[in-house]
């Protein structure tokens, strides 16, 4: 899957937008964040605010969705999530709506920042349980707005099979096909629940060794919670994966689909980065290996 073109967004552009639309903050310094995402480009605005701007048109719908729903979800959740402060308007220099949020202190979750991975897994499971228990009435079902997260895995069937064929000789193609087809045989039979849609290490913040916040709800929606389980293979393993599994009240078929989501993302990531980005390719290989080993 080829990534879409992204708009280059500079600190000077953000400074212009702030000065023209929110002059009360025009005196605050603007600095790019250390580790940025793909869907949005993010900047520090002083020490207590952040500016988040969609990097391509396909991500613009996330602005209003987060502005509407995050304040409604936050009181029910066990960890802090982003707080929208203001929404910026399109201009001739920047064509889409954009957001200002409260800055949440913390660093992206990587192994050497986490004191105890099992405690981290349990805390994340408690957060997802609370999210799934919020009344889903009015929430958006899976669709283009969240890249069909929470919908059926079959949405990505052709893409997954093409990736496996492309990676023949690079991965265990037979094992990958078997895992994928097992996942496709299962269906979510419960009521639709709230999903984050992109539970990845880069969207989990750590402070003083512990999981302290969950960010980036651009793929938010209501549907099948299986997509939120991919973290079990991308970050956890062994005892931490089992702790995560035991702390969530979800059936075995949902875990099989969750493994399918992890496999899909790892396969397309490996196809994209094979031969060009050895670090990302190696991470994807590890996830594929973890998923296949767990399915055996």
C-alpha positions as MATLAB code, in Angstrom:
seq = 'XXXXXXXXXXXXXXXXXXXXXXXXXXXXXXXXXXXXXXXXXXXXXXXXXXXXXXXXXXXXXXXXXXXXXXXXXXXXXXXXXXXXXXXXXXXXXXXXXXXXXXXXXXXXXXXXXXXXXXXXXXXXXXXXXXXXXXXXXXXXXXXXXXXXXXXXXXXXXXXXXXXXXXXXXXXXXXXXXXXXXXXXXXXXXXXXXXXXXXXXXXXXXXXXXXXXXXXXXXXXXXXXXXXXXXXXXXXXXXXXXXXXXXXXXXXXXXXXXXXXXXXXXXXXXXXXXXXXXXXXXXXXXXXXXXXXXXXX';
ca = [
       0.000    0.000    0.000;
       1.595    3.227   -1.132;
       1.425    6.032    1.402;
      -0.344    9.206    0.251;
       1.534   12.413   -0.385;
       1.789   14.606    2.699;
       1.763   18.372    2.844;
       4.952   19.957    4.160;
       3.968   22.011    7.215;
       6.554   24.355    8.719;
       6.830   26.173   12.036;
       6.554   29.476   10.174;
       3.222   28.419    8.650;
       1.908   27.444   12.073;
       3.109   30.768   13.471;
       1.144   32.611   10.780;
      -1.991   30.599   11.505;
      -1.762   31.208   15.240;
      -1.073   34.924   14.824;
      -4.036   35.453   12.509;
      -6.607   33.254   14.257;
      -5.520   33.016   17.891;
      -3.510   36.178   18.649;
      -3.748   35.496   22.398;
      -1.174   32.739   21.835;
       0.942   34.484   19.195;
       3.706   35.179   21.716;
       4.225   31.494   22.517;
       7.171   29.628   20.941;
       6.357   27.001   18.305;
       8.536   23.908   18.008;
       8.057   20.606   16.134;
       7.524   17.592   18.386;
      10.417   15.160   18.599;
       8.524   12.170   17.190;
       5.709   13.019   14.811;
       2.937   10.881   13.354;
       1.880   10.362    9.749;
      -1.733   11.547    9.584;
      -0.982   14.850   11.310;
       1.960   17.177   11.850;
       2.234   18.315   15.465;
       3.984   21.245   17.130;
       4.488   22.418   20.691;
       2.740   25.733   21.358;
       4.453   26.998   24.457;
       4.648   24.435   27.234;
       0.967   23.652   27.780;
      -0.538   23.486   24.288;
       0.006   21.659   21.010;
      -1.032   22.353   17.420;
      -2.086   19.424   15.252;
      -2.600   19.813   11.519;
      -3.780   17.118    9.077;
      -1.002   16.300    6.613;
      -3.331   15.310    3.751;
      -6.984   15.766    2.820;
      -7.915   12.186    3.723;
      -7.182   12.936    7.396;
      -9.199   16.145    7.685;
     -12.332   14.463    9.067;
     -10.396   13.515   12.198;
     -10.396   17.129   13.390;
     -14.147   17.504   13.889;
     -14.539   13.900   15.059;
     -12.031   14.350   17.875;
     -13.431   17.775   18.747;
     -16.905   16.298   19.141;
     -16.200   13.008   20.850;
     -13.079   13.274   23.004;
     -14.714   15.548   25.616;
     -17.616   13.082   25.841;
     -15.369   10.034   26.243;
     -12.788   11.506   28.628;
     -14.872   11.445   31.860;
     -15.446    7.686   31.489;
     -11.851    6.639   30.839;
      -9.117    5.480   33.196;
      -6.290    7.458   31.555;
      -5.973   11.002   30.187;
      -6.721   11.563   26.508;
      -6.228   14.722   24.406;
      -8.351   17.738   25.307;
      -9.397   19.897   22.334;
      -8.992   23.607   23.080;
      -9.761   25.278   19.751;
     -10.296   24.532   16.075;
      -8.481   26.545   13.417;
     -10.001   27.504   10.094;
      -8.686   26.937    6.536;
      -6.714   29.715    4.864;
      -5.142   30.294    1.475;
      -1.886   28.894    2.871;
      -3.374   25.910    4.668;
      -6.597   24.489    3.168;
      -8.097   22.462    6.070;
      -9.377   22.733    9.606;
      -6.777   22.106   12.317;
      -6.670   21.756   16.096;
      -5.154   23.092   19.287;
      -4.982   20.702   22.250;
      -3.751   20.690   25.810;
      -0.257   19.229   25.847;
      -0.013   15.906   27.687;
       3.301   15.243   29.362;
       4.950   11.942   28.469;
       7.079   10.082   25.949;
       6.174    7.470   23.349;
       6.116    3.939   24.745;
       9.329    2.041   24.048;
      10.675   -0.889   26.025;
      13.430    0.955   27.892;
      10.963    3.577   29.182;
       8.538    1.034   30.679;
       9.265   -0.143   34.223;
       7.050   -3.233   34.149;
       5.531   -4.467   30.893;
       2.916   -6.633   32.613;
       1.642   -3.679   34.649;
       1.657   -1.598   31.471;
      -0.400   -4.279   29.690;
      -2.913   -4.465   32.532;
      -3.306   -0.670   32.629;
      -3.893   -0.538   28.875;
      -6.457   -3.330   29.095;
      -8.309   -1.416   31.811;
      -8.383    1.654   29.572;
      -9.739   -0.290   26.594;
     -12.351   -1.969   28.791;
     -13.549    1.428   29.988;
     -13.640    2.717   26.406;
     -15.692   -0.277   25.272;
     -18.188    0.328   28.062;
     -19.027    3.903   27.029;
     -22.448    4.241   25.386;
     -21.777    3.948   21.618;
     -24.989    5.696   20.497;
     -24.172    8.294   17.854;
     -20.633    7.067   17.268;
     -19.458    6.662   13.690;
     -19.434    3.088   12.323;
     -16.348    1.876   10.424;
     -15.735    3.668    7.152;
     -13.299    5.769    5.171;
     -13.047    8.211    8.103;
     -11.108    5.616   10.138;
      -9.871    3.321    7.362;
     -12.494    0.724    8.318;
     -11.010    0.001   11.734;
     -13.667   -1.856   13.679;
     -15.079   -3.305   10.477;
     -14.564   -6.736    8.912;
     -11.035   -7.889    8.164;
     -12.252   -8.834    4.690;
     -11.922   -5.140    3.776;
      -8.181   -5.804    3.513;
      -8.312   -9.328    2.107;
      -6.951   -8.576   -1.373;
      -4.273   -6.253    0.000;
      -3.124   -8.869    2.502;
      -2.981  -11.687   -0.051;
      -1.085   -9.450   -2.464;
       1.431   -8.569    0.277;
       1.959  -12.253    1.110;
       2.537  -13.058   -2.558;
       4.956  -10.144   -2.866;
       6.886  -11.359    0.176;
       7.220  -14.955   -1.038;
      10.600  -16.129    0.224;
      10.784  -13.292    2.775;
       8.124  -14.624    5.170;
       6.379  -17.920    5.872;
       3.729  -17.438    3.189;
       1.865  -20.649    4.016;
       1.672  -19.800    7.691;
       0.573  -16.247    6.942;
      -2.215  -17.421    4.621;
      -3.418  -19.947    7.205;
      -3.441  -17.322    9.981;
      -5.244  -14.834    7.766;
      -7.905  -17.307    6.628;
      -8.538  -18.398   10.209;
      -9.138  -14.759   11.129;
     -11.512  -14.241    8.194;
     -13.685  -17.129    9.391;
     -14.554  -15.299   12.614;
     -17.113  -12.543   13.132;
     -17.874  -10.074   15.910;
     -21.290  -11.058   17.220;
     -21.567   -8.544   20.025;
     -22.888   -5.004   19.992;
     -20.700   -2.320   18.454;
     -18.355   -0.743   21.001;
     -16.055    2.251   20.989;
     -12.628    1.565   19.490;
      -9.492    3.688   19.449;
      -8.535    2.219   16.084;
      -4.773    2.707   16.258;
      -3.468    1.362   19.561;
       0.251    1.483   18.817;
       3.294    2.255   20.937;
       3.564    5.703   19.338;
       0.067    6.558   20.594;
       0.723    5.463   24.165;
       2.554    7.845   26.493;
       4.832    6.843   29.342;
       5.636    9.010   32.349;
       7.900    7.786   35.145;
       7.896    4.276   33.712;
       4.121    3.874   33.594;
       1.426    4.198   30.949;
       0.167    7.730   31.523;
      -2.051    8.685   28.551;
      -3.497    7.526   25.235;
      -3.356    9.928   22.283;
      -4.275   10.221   18.569;
      -7.915    9.205   18.222;
      -8.092    9.863   14.471;
      -9.305    6.293   13.831;
     -11.964    6.501   16.538;
     -15.261    4.779   15.809;
     -17.676    2.095   16.981;
     -17.519   -1.513   15.879;
     -15.556   -4.717   16.466;
     -12.855   -4.204   19.143;
     -10.473   -6.715   17.509;
      -8.421   -4.010   15.789;
      -7.411   -2.600   19.190;
      -5.762   -5.916   20.093;
      -2.921   -5.721   17.560;
      -0.706   -4.191   20.266;
      -0.591   -7.698   21.806;
       1.819   -8.677   19.013;
       3.447   -5.345   18.206;
       4.533   -4.501   21.771;
       3.747   -7.368   24.117;
       5.007  -10.948   24.224;
       5.067  -13.847   26.644;
       3.810  -12.906   30.105;
       2.825   -9.338   29.150;
       0.729  -10.583   26.219;
      -0.989  -13.098   28.463;
      -1.659  -10.409   31.077;
      -3.184   -8.205   28.397;
      -5.348  -11.078   27.169;
      -6.524  -12.091   30.658;
      -7.362   -8.482   31.563;
      -9.790   -8.071   28.654;
     -13.123   -9.897   28.629;
     -13.112  -10.815   24.943;
     -13.781  -14.148   23.270;
     -11.202  -16.296   21.510;
     -12.432  -15.434   18.018;
     -11.876  -11.734   18.701;
      -8.271  -12.497   19.610;
      -7.879  -14.429   16.359;
      -9.115  -11.386   14.430;
      -6.833   -9.153   16.470;
      -3.902  -11.295   15.369;
      -5.167  -10.899   11.805;
      -5.122   -7.112   12.152;
      -1.548   -7.265   13.454;
      -0.510   -9.505   10.546;
      -2.129   -7.247    7.918;
      -0.381   -4.115    9.177;
       2.986   -5.836    9.534;
       2.795   -7.322    6.036;
       2.008   -4.042    4.287;
       4.660   -2.288    6.381;
       7.260   -4.861    5.339;
       6.288   -4.506    1.675;
       6.623   -0.722    1.928;
       9.992   -0.692    3.697;
      11.744   -3.797    2.393;
      15.073   -2.696    0.953;
      14.564    0.962    1.903;
      14.207    1.156    5.689;
      15.861   -1.717    7.496;
      14.664   -0.620   10.960;
      10.983   -0.531   10.012;
      11.331   -3.723    7.992;
      12.874   -5.546   10.939;
      10.083   -4.375   13.259;
       7.509   -5.670   10.798;
       9.312   -9.017   10.527;
       9.273   -9.354   14.304;
       5.508   -8.762   14.451;
       4.875  -11.296   11.694;
       7.016  -13.806   13.540;
       5.198  -13.164   16.829;
       1.799  -13.560   15.174;
       2.772  -16.800   13.433;
       4.338  -18.233   16.557;
       1.251  -17.398   18.612;
      -1.010  -19.012   16.008;
       0.951  -22.254   15.919;
];
